[in-house]
Amino acid sequence: MNEHNPQGRALITGASSGIGATYAERLAQRGYDLILAARDPGRLEAVAQRLRRDTGVAVDVLSADLTAAADLERVVQRLRDDGRISMLVNNAGIAASGPVVGADPRETAAMIALNTLAPTQLALAAASAFAARGEGSIINIASVLALAPELFNGVYGATKAYVLNFSLSLQQELAARGVRVQVVLPGVTRTELWSRSGTDIASLPAEMVMDVDEMVDAALAGFDLGETVTIPSLPDASEWEALTNLRRSLAPRLSLAHAAPRYARVAADLVER
């Protein structure tokens, strides 16, 4: 923990704009010193300068492309070595619109790398460091598309389903060691991600689009409430709890010594024919 700042440091990826920059502002207001990581050094430094000026917290910048192995390793190493880091916000990500079939395989691979490999490596580095100290928090940004794969690009939704499942497993593993894991599932949020993916956010129904400030404030309120899964737009948290309980209730029947009778009947019919 930072001896000059009891909150310690928060390392935020994708921090040059949108959700990441808003997290940086809110966490600075809460008293965290910051380490901001993103690809664009100019925009990153502009955010850092504004936060230093407006909040007085210490802000370091890490210019890094998390799809590049060497850059990712530099950020991983910072998480391992900097004992003042007390929070990781795994936010960096990209999206793609349109069908999966026929998509550019290089763009698809880059999306998988940034949305799954990078947050995994970073979260595991943070988890090891935090568990050794008995405290720390990891916030992973996923998407409601983890629950609705039919609504958007299938690879993007699949990467966010990975982040959700990974976070749930990590929280179960780390809870007894003093480490918090929260996964946030935003809906459509007014950021540059949409235009970069080729989607005109103005074409979406206005009632579906949340401003980024409201989304991050809700996510942090969920963090304060101790939620593991935060869905900022979901009015009734009991609906998520019901879905979770239903999923867990399937567990005793997901792996059995024999196939379900309905499959055995089909097999018997085929033999008779």
BALOBA-1460 file (C-alpha; in Angstrom, 3 decimals):
// residues 273
<rec num="1" residu="m" x="0.000" y="0.000" z="0.000"/>
<rec num="2" residu="n" x="1.195" y="3.498" z="-0.804"/>
<rec num="3" residu="e" x="2.541" y="5.019" z="2.416"/>
<rec num="4" residu="h" x="1.473" y="8.477" z="1.196"/>
<rec num="5" residu="n" x="-1.965" y="7.362" z="0.013"/>
<rec num="6" residu="p" x="-3.914" y="4.769" z="2.019"/>
<rec num="7" residu="q" x="-6.058" y="3.884" z="-1.012"/>
<rec num="8" residu="g" x="-2.999" y="2.816" z="-2.960"/>
<rec num="9" residu="r" x="-2.851" y="2.834" z="-6.750"/>
<rec num="10" residu="a" x="-5.378" y="1.739" z="-9.352"/>
<rec num="11" residu="l" x="-4.081" y="0.461" z="-12.673"/>
<rec num="12" residu="i" x="-6.645" y="1.039" z="-15.429"/>
<rec num="13" residu="t" x="-6.352" y="-0.282" z="-18.964"/>
<rec num="14" residu="g" x="-7.986" y="1.403" z="-21.942"/>
<rec num="15" residu="a" x="-7.759" y="4.607" z="-19.919"/>
<rec num="16" residu="s" x="-7.387" y="7.211" z="-22.679"/>
<rec num="17" residu="s" x="-11.138" y="7.632" z="-23.263"/>
<rec num="18" residu="g" x="-14.599" y="6.331" z="-22.523"/>
<rec num="19" residu="i" x="-15.148" y="3.896" z="-19.665"/>
<rec num="20" residu="g" x="-11.467" y="3.723" z="-18.717"/>
<rec num="21" residu="a" x="-10.996" y="7.496" z="-18.531"/>
<rec num="22" residu="t" x="-14.190" y="7.814" z="-16.492"/>
<rec num="23" residu="y" x="-13.041" y="5.151" z="-14.047"/>
<rec num="24" residu="a" x="-9.772" y="7.083" z="-13.751"/>
<rec num="25" residu="e" x="-11.631" y="10.266" z="-12.857"/>
<rec num="26" residu="r" x="-13.909" y="8.588" z="-10.331"/>
<rec num="27" residu="l" x="-11.129" y="6.649" z="-8.642"/>
<rec num="28" residu="a" x="-8.977" y="9.777" z="-8.455"/>
<rec num="29" residu="q" x="-11.891" y="11.487" z="-6.716"/>
<rec num="30" residu="r" x="-11.945" y="8.582" z="-4.273"/>
<rec num="31" residu="g" x="-8.279" y="9.214" z="-3.513"/>
<rec num="32" residu="y" x="-6.525" y="6.552" z="-5.565"/>
<rec num="33" residu="d" x="-3.256" y="7.324" z="-7.268"/>
<rec num="34" residu="l" x="-3.387" y="6.064" z="-10.826"/>
<rec num="35" residu="i" x="-1.479" y="4.129" z="-13.456"/>
<rec num="36" residu="l" x="-3.143" y="4.627" z="-16.823"/>
<rec num="37" residu="a" x="-2.454" y="2.235" z="-19.690"/>
<rec num="38" residu="a" x="-3.534" y="2.633" z="-23.323"/>
<rec num="39" residu="r" x="-2.154" y="2.622" z="-26.858"/>
<rec num="40" residu="d" x="-2.331" y="6.356" z="-27.640"/>
<rec num="41" residu="p" x="0.366" y="8.176" z="-25.632"/>
<rec num="42" residu="g" x="-0.894" y="11.640" z="-26.552"/>
<rec num="43" residu="r" x="-4.455" y="11.083" z="-25.393"/>
<rec num="44" residu="l" x="-3.233" y="9.173" z="-22.357"/>
<rec num="45" residu="e" x="-0.985" y="12.016" z="-21.229"/>
<rec num="46" residu="a" x="-3.820" y="14.520" z="-21.759"/>
<rec num="47" residu="v" x="-6.040" y="12.519" z="-19.396"/>
<rec num="48" residu="a" x="-3.189" y="12.226" z="-16.899"/>
<rec num="49" residu="q" x="-2.450" y="15.948" z="-16.920"/>
<rec num="50" residu="r" x="-6.097" y="16.831" z="-16.386"/>
<rec num="51" residu="l" x="-6.414" y="14.450" z="-13.451"/>
<rec num="52" residu="r" x="-3.190" y="15.651" z="-11.837"/>
<rec num="53" residu="r" x="-4.424" y="19.215" z="-12.123"/>
<rec num="54" residu="d" x="-8.011" y="18.624" z="-11.017"/>
<rec num="55" residu="t" x="-7.540" y="16.040" z="-8.258"/>
<rec num="56" residu="g" x="-3.941" y="16.294" z="-7.091"/>
<rec num="57" residu="v" x="-3.368" y="12.539" z="-7.199"/>
<rec num="58" residu="a" x="-0.210" y="11.005" z="-8.652"/>
<rec num="59" residu="v" x="-0.742" y="9.670" z="-12.172"/>
<rec num="60" residu="d" x="1.695" y="7.493" z="-14.114"/>
<rec num="61" residu="v" x="1.150" y="6.537" z="-17.750"/>
<rec num="62" residu="l" x="2.010" y="3.318" z="-19.556"/>
<rec num="63" residu="s" x="1.793" y="3.519" z="-23.326"/>
<rec num="64" residu="a" x="1.062" y="-0.090" z="-24.262"/>
<rec num="65" residu="d" x="-0.662" y="-2.067" z="-26.983"/>
<rec num="66" residu="l" x="-1.986" y="-5.050" z="-25.041"/>
<rec num="67" residu="t" x="-2.199" y="-7.166" z="-28.197"/>
<rec num="68" residu="a" x="1.619" y="-6.953" z="-28.443"/>
<rec num="69" residu="a" x="3.338" y="-9.537" z="-26.249"/>
<rec num="70" residu="a" x="6.168" y="-7.253" z="-25.126"/>
<rec num="71" residu="d" x="3.809" y="-4.426" z="-24.161"/>
<rec num="72" residu="l" x="1.485" y="-6.774" z="-22.303"/>
<rec num="73" residu="e" x="4.416" y="-8.222" z="-20.392"/>
<rec num="74" residu="r" x="5.504" y="-4.712" z="-19.292"/>
<rec num="75" residu="v" x="2.098" y="-4.096" z="-17.736"/>
<rec num="76" residu="v" x="2.029" y="-7.577" z="-16.185"/>
<rec num="77" residu="q" x="5.445" y="-6.904" z="-14.670"/>
<rec num="78" residu="r" x="4.243" y="-3.601" z="-13.222"/>
<rec num="79" residu="l" x="1.418" y="-5.434" z="-11.472"/>
<rec num="80" residu="r" x="3.862" y="-7.985" z="-10.090"/>
<rec num="81" residu="d" x="6.478" y="-5.491" z="-8.926"/>
<rec num="82" residu="d" x="4.544" y="-2.436" z="-7.697"/>
<rec num="83" residu="g" x="3.374" y="-3.166" z="-4.169"/>
<rec num="84" residu="r" x="1.398" y="0.072" z="-4.095"/>
<rec num="85" residu="i" x="-1.135" y="-1.185" z="-6.637"/>
<rec num="86" residu="s" x="-4.340" y="-2.135" z="-4.816"/>
<rec num="87" residu="m" x="-6.811" y="-2.223" z="-7.710"/>
<rec num="88" residu="l" x="-6.840" y="-3.378" z="-11.328"/>
<rec num="89" residu="v" x="-9.555" y="-2.197" z="-13.727"/>
<rec num="90" residu="n" x="-9.430" y="-4.495" z="-16.755"/>
<rec num="91" residu="n" x="-11.232" y="-2.301" z="-19.265"/>
<rec num="92" residu="a" x="-9.308" y="-2.327" z="-22.568"/>
<rec num="93" residu="g" x="-11.247" y="-3.997" z="-25.352"/>
<rec num="94" residu="i" x="-12.471" y="-3.752" z="-28.915"/>
<rec num="95" residu="a" x="-15.667" y="-4.801" z="-30.656"/>
<rec num="96" residu="a" x="-16.667" y="-5.873" z="-34.120"/>
<rec num="97" residu="s" x="-20.033" y="-5.676" z="-35.839"/>
<rec num="98" residu="g" x="-21.463" y="-7.857" z="-38.544"/>
<rec num="99" residu="p" x="-21.359" y="-11.598" z="-39.122"/>
<rec num="100" residu="v" x="-18.542" y="-13.822" z="-37.939"/>
<rec num="101" residu="v" x="-18.401" y="-15.781" z="-41.176"/>
<rec num="102" residu="g" x="-16.231" y="-13.909" z="-43.632"/>
<rec num="103" residu="a" x="-14.726" y="-11.562" z="-41.038"/>
<rec num="104" residu="d" x="-11.041" y="-10.632" z="-41.316"/>
<rec num="105" residu="p" x="-9.255" y="-13.387" z="-39.358"/>
<rec num="106" residu="r" x="-6.505" y="-11.011" z="-38.233"/>
<rec num="107" residu="e" x="-9.041" y="-8.578" z="-36.763"/>
<rec num="108" residu="t" x="-10.847" y="-11.450" z="-35.086"/>
<rec num="109" residu="a" x="-7.602" y="-12.741" z="-33.578"/>
<rec num="110" residu="a" x="-6.713" y="-9.245" z="-32.331"/>
<rec num="111" residu="m" x="-10.122" y="-8.920" z="-30.667"/>
<rec num="112" residu="i" x="-9.749" y="-12.285" z="-28.949"/>
<rec num="113" residu="a" x="-6.249" y="-11.334" z="-27.778"/>
<rec num="114" residu="l" x="-7.280" y="-7.965" z="-26.347"/>
<rec num="115" residu="n" x="-10.616" y="-9.048" z="-24.878"/>
<rec num="116" residu="t" x="-9.546" y="-12.365" z="-23.337"/>
<rec num="117" residu="l" x="-5.805" y="-13.052" z="-23.268"/>
<rec num="118" residu="a" x="-4.760" y="-9.611" z="-22.013"/>
<rec num="119" residu="p" x="-7.281" y="-9.344" z="-19.143"/>
<rec num="120" residu="t" x="-6.493" y="-12.900" z="-18.112"/>
<rec num="121" residu="q" x="-2.754" y="-12.258" z="-17.892"/>
<rec num="122" residu="l" x="-3.273" y="-8.978" z="-16.061"/>
<rec num="123" residu="a" x="-5.847" y="-10.374" z="-13.637"/>
<rec num="124" residu="l" x="-3.665" y="-13.355" z="-12.775"/>
<rec num="125" residu="a" x="-0.668" y="-11.119" z="-12.119"/>
<rec num="126" residu="a" x="-2.783" y="-8.869" z="-9.907"/>
<rec num="127" residu="a" x="-4.420" y="-11.840" z="-8.186"/>
<rec num="128" residu="s" x="-1.067" y="-13.341" z="-7.210"/>
<rec num="129" residu="a" x="0.245" y="-10.025" z="-5.887"/>
<rec num="130" residu="f" x="-2.956" y="-9.157" z="-4.022"/>
<rec num="131" residu="a" x="-3.397" y="-12.626" z="-2.527"/>
<rec num="132" residu="a" x="0.155" y="-12.519" z="-1.187"/>
<rec num="133" residu="r" x="-0.729" y="-9.278" z="0.628"/>
<rec num="134" residu="g" x="-4.238" y="-10.400" z="1.634"/>
<rec num="135" residu="e" x="-6.032" y="-7.463" z="-0.009"/>
<rec num="136" residu="g" x="-6.802" y="-5.909" z="-3.367"/>
<rec num="137" residu="s" x="-9.570" y="-5.561" z="-5.941"/>
<rec num="138" residu="i" x="-9.957" y="-6.626" z="-9.568"/>
<rec num="139" residu="i" x="-12.702" y="-5.104" z="-11.724"/>
<rec num="140" residu="n" x="-13.245" y="-6.780" z="-15.095"/>
<rec num="141" residu="i" x="-15.393" y="-5.046" z="-17.707"/>
<rec num="142" residu="a" x="-17.488" y="-7.525" z="-19.682"/>
<rec num="143" residu="s" x="-20.816" y="-6.826" z="-21.438"/>
<rec num="144" residu="v" x="-24.474" y="-7.831" z="-21.299"/>
<rec num="145" residu="l" x="-23.738" y="-9.549" z="-24.617"/>
<rec num="146" residu="a" x="-22.156" y="-12.284" z="-22.508"/>
<rec num="147" residu="l" x="-25.798" y="-13.190" z="-21.806"/>
<rec num="148" residu="a" x="-27.222" y="-12.384" z="-25.252"/>
<rec num="149" residu="p" x="-24.920" y="-13.858" z="-27.925"/>
<rec num="150" residu="e" x="-27.643" y="-13.659" z="-30.595"/>
<rec num="151" residu="l" x="-27.706" y="-9.864" z="-30.564"/>
<rec num="152" residu="f" x="-24.260" y="-8.879" z="-31.863"/>
<rec num="153" residu="n" x="-21.041" y="-10.198" z="-33.335"/>
<rec num="154" residu="g" x="-20.606" y="-13.752" z="-32.035"/>
<rec num="155" residu="v" x="-16.889" y="-13.544" z="-31.327"/>
<rec num="156" residu="y" x="-17.275" y="-10.309" z="-29.364"/>
<rec num="157" residu="g" x="-20.086" y="-11.804" z="-27.283"/>
<rec num="158" residu="a" x="-18.019" y="-14.940" z="-26.739"/>
<rec num="159" residu="t" x="-15.064" y="-12.937" z="-25.436"/>
<rec num="160" residu="k" x="-17.333" y="-11.199" z="-22.941"/>
<rec num="161" residu="a" x="-18.855" y="-14.519" z="-21.839"/>
<rec num="162" residu="y" x="-15.286" y="-15.651" z="-21.180"/>
<rec num="163" residu="v" x="-14.639" y="-12.583" z="-19.006"/>
<rec num="164" residu="l" x="-17.830" y="-13.252" z="-17.034"/>
<rec num="165" residu="n" x="-17.042" y="-16.919" z="-16.391"/>
<rec num="166" residu="f" x="-13.391" y="-16.232" z="-15.642"/>
<rec num="167" residu="s" x="-14.361" y="-13.546" z="-13.123"/>
<rec num="168" residu="l" x="-16.883" y="-15.768" z="-11.344"/>
<rec num="169" residu="s" x="-14.321" y="-18.538" z="-10.996"/>
<rec num="170" residu="l" x="-11.602" y="-16.130" z="-9.880"/>
<rec num="171" residu="q" x="-13.818" y="-14.598" z="-7.204"/>
<rec num="172" residu="q" x="-14.606" y="-18.055" z="-5.820"/>
<rec num="173" residu="e" x="-10.901" y="-18.857" z="-5.688"/>
<rec num="174" residu="l" x="-9.776" y="-15.566" z="-4.154"/>
<rec num="175" residu="a" x="-12.565" y="-14.620" z="-1.751"/>
<rec num="176" residu="a" x="-10.984" y="-16.399" z="1.211"/>
<rec num="177" residu="r" x="-7.665" y="-14.666" z="0.510"/>
<rec num="178" residu="g" x="-8.936" y="-11.109" z="0.923"/>
<rec num="179" residu="v" x="-9.192" y="-10.260" z="-2.793"/>
<rec num="180" residu="r" x="-12.364" y="-8.819" z="-4.347"/>
<rec num="181" residu="v" x="-13.365" y="-9.580" z="-7.937"/>
<rec num="182" residu="q" x="-16.184" y="-7.687" z="-9.619"/>
<rec num="183" residu="v" x="-17.329" y="-8.160" z="-13.203"/>
<rec num="184" residu="v" x="-19.355" y="-5.373" z="-14.795"/>
<rec num="185" residu="l" x="-21.795" y="-6.073" z="-17.646"/>
<rec num="186" residu="p" x="-22.675" y="-2.763" z="-19.306"/>
<rec num="187" residu="g" x="-25.306" y="-2.503" z="-21.980"/>
<rec num="188" residu="v" x="-24.832" y="-0.093" z="-24.855"/>
<rec num="189" residu="t" x="-22.686" y="2.726" z="-23.473"/>
<rec num="190" residu="r" x="-21.998" y="5.981" z="-25.259"/>
<rec num="191" residu="t" x="-18.294" y="5.523" z="-26.086"/>
<rec num="192" residu="e" x="-16.021" y="5.358" z="-29.113"/>
<rec num="193" residu="l" x="-16.132" y="1.555" z="-29.094"/>
<rec num="194" residu="w" x="-19.241" y="1.575" z="-31.268"/>
<rec num="195" residu="s" x="-17.957" y="3.797" z="-34.043"/>
<rec num="196" residu="r" x="-14.684" y="1.876" z="-34.077"/>
<rec num="197" residu="s" x="-16.642" y="-1.343" z="-34.562"/>
<rec num="198" residu="g" x="-18.516" y="0.117" z="-37.510"/>
<rec num="199" residu="t" x="-21.795" y="0.656" z="-35.647"/>
<rec num="200" residu="d" x="-23.546" y="4.037" z="-35.661"/>
<rec num="201" residu="i" x="-24.743" y="4.419" z="-32.088"/>
<rec num="202" residu="a" x="-27.337" y="6.942" z="-33.313"/>
<rec num="203" residu="s" x="-29.040" y="4.075" z="-35.151"/>
<rec num="204" residu="l" x="-29.806" y="2.328" z="-31.853"/>
<rec num="205" residu="p" x="-32.948" y="3.107" z="-29.833"/>
<rec num="206" residu="a" x="-32.168" y="5.981" z="-27.466"/>
<rec num="207" residu="e" x="-33.666" y="4.074" z="-24.531"/>
<rec num="208" residu="m" x="-30.930" y="1.450" z="-24.910"/>
<rec num="209" residu="v" x="-27.957" y="3.832" z="-24.705"/>
<rec num="210" residu="m" x="-26.485" y="4.839" z="-21.334"/>
<rec num="211" residu="d" x="-24.072" y="7.726" z="-20.851"/>
<rec num="212" residu="v" x="-20.651" y="6.597" z="-19.698"/>
<rec num="213" residu="d" x="-20.696" y="8.664" z="-16.486"/>
<rec num="214" residu="e" x="-23.921" y="7.035" z="-15.344"/>
<rec num="215" residu="m" x="-22.650" y="3.571" z="-16.250"/>
<rec num="216" residu="v" x="-19.400" y="3.913" z="-14.296"/>
<rec num="217" residu="d" x="-21.148" y="5.474" z="-11.307"/>
<rec num="218" residu="a" x="-23.575" y="2.533" z="-11.211"/>
<rec num="219" residu="a" x="-20.702" y="0.054" z="-11.553"/>
<rec num="220" residu="l" x="-18.863" y="1.638" z="-8.632"/>
<rec num="221" residu="a" x="-22.071" y="1.662" z="-6.586"/>
<rec num="222" residu="g" x="-22.277" y="-2.072" z="-7.268"/>
<rec num="223" residu="f" x="-18.689" y="-2.412" z="-6.126"/>
<rec num="224" residu="d" x="-19.531" y="-0.534" z="-2.915"/>
<rec num="225" residu="l" x="-22.484" y="-2.890" z="-2.372"/>
<rec num="226" residu="g" x="-20.161" y="-5.876" z="-2.586"/>
<rec num="227" residu="e" x="-21.607" y="-7.256" z="-5.823"/>
<rec num="228" residu="t" x="-19.594" y="-9.793" z="-7.771"/>
<rec num="229" residu="v" x="-21.710" y="-9.225" z="-10.906"/>
<rec num="230" residu="t" x="-22.989" y="-5.739" z="-11.660"/>
<rec num="231" residu="i" x="-25.422" y="-5.102" z="-14.518"/>
<rec num="232" residu="p" x="-25.897" y="-1.319" z="-14.408"/>
<rec num="233" residu="s" x="-29.224" y="-1.230" z="-16.248"/>
<rec num="234" residu="l" x="-30.908" y="-4.238" z="-14.587"/>
<rec num="235" residu="p" x="-33.700" y="-2.854" z="-12.368"/>
<rec num="236" residu="d" x="-34.195" y="-5.952" z="-10.211"/>
<rec num="237" residu="a" x="-31.080" y="-7.743" z="-8.967"/>
<rec num="238" residu="s" x="-33.208" y="-10.738" z="-7.977"/>
<rec num="239" residu="e" x="-33.566" y="-11.581" z="-11.679"/>
<rec num="240" residu="w" x="-29.832" y="-12.168" z="-11.931"/>
<rec num="241" residu="e" x="-29.915" y="-14.140" z="-8.686"/>
<rec num="242" residu="a" x="-32.720" y="-16.330" z="-10.082"/>
<rec num="243" residu="l" x="-30.728" y="-17.022" z="-13.257"/>
<rec num="244" residu="t" x="-27.663" y="-17.886" z="-11.190"/>
<rec num="245" residu="n" x="-29.640" y="-20.214" z="-8.936"/>
<rec num="246" residu="l" x="-31.201" y="-21.960" z="-11.940"/>
<rec num="247" residu="r" x="-27.786" y="-22.446" z="-13.527"/>
<rec num="248" residu="r" x="-26.360" y="-23.872" z="-10.319"/>
<rec num="249" residu="s" x="-29.333" y="-26.203" z="-9.915"/>
<rec num="250" residu="l" x="-28.309" y="-27.934" z="-13.160"/>
<rec num="251" residu="a" x="-24.914" y="-28.921" z="-11.756"/>
<rec num="252" residu="p" x="-25.890" y="-32.373" z="-10.368"/>
<rec num="253" residu="r" x="-27.209" y="-33.410" z="-13.782"/>
<rec num="254" residu="l" x="-24.543" y="-32.000" z="-16.091"/>
<rec num="255" residu="s" x="-22.167" y="-34.976" z="-15.828"/>
<rec num="256" residu="l" x="-23.641" y="-38.454" z="-15.305"/>
<rec num="257" residu="a" x="-22.541" y="-41.997" z="-16.097"/>
<rec num="258" residu="h" x="-25.264" y="-42.505" z="-18.700"/>
<rec num="259" residu="a" x="-26.836" y="-40.443" z="-21.451"/>
<rec num="260" residu="a" x="-30.242" y="-38.897" z="-20.862"/>
<rec num="261" residu="p" x="-33.125" y="-41.277" z="-21.675"/>
<rec num="262" residu="r" x="-34.285" y="-39.146" z="-24.600"/>
<rec num="263" residu="y" x="-31.001" y="-39.873" z="-26.414"/>
<rec num="264" residu="a" x="-31.144" y="-43.564" z="-25.524"/>
<rec num="265" residu="r" x="-34.631" y="-43.776" z="-27.053"/>
<rec num="266" residu="v" x="-33.403" y="-42.231" z="-30.303"/>
<rec num="267" residu="a" x="-30.489" y="-44.697" z="-30.410"/>
<rec num="268" residu="a" x="-32.847" y="-47.628" z="-29.798"/>
<rec num="269" residu="d" x="-35.142" y="-46.482" z="-32.602"/>
<rec num="270" residu="l" x="-32.213" y="-46.330" z="-35.006"/>
<rec num="271" residu="v" x="-31.168" y="-49.872" z="-34.106"/>
<rec num="272" residu="e" x="-34.709" y="-51.176" z="-34.665"/>
<rec num="273" residu="r" x="-34.788" y="-49.642" z="-38.131"/>
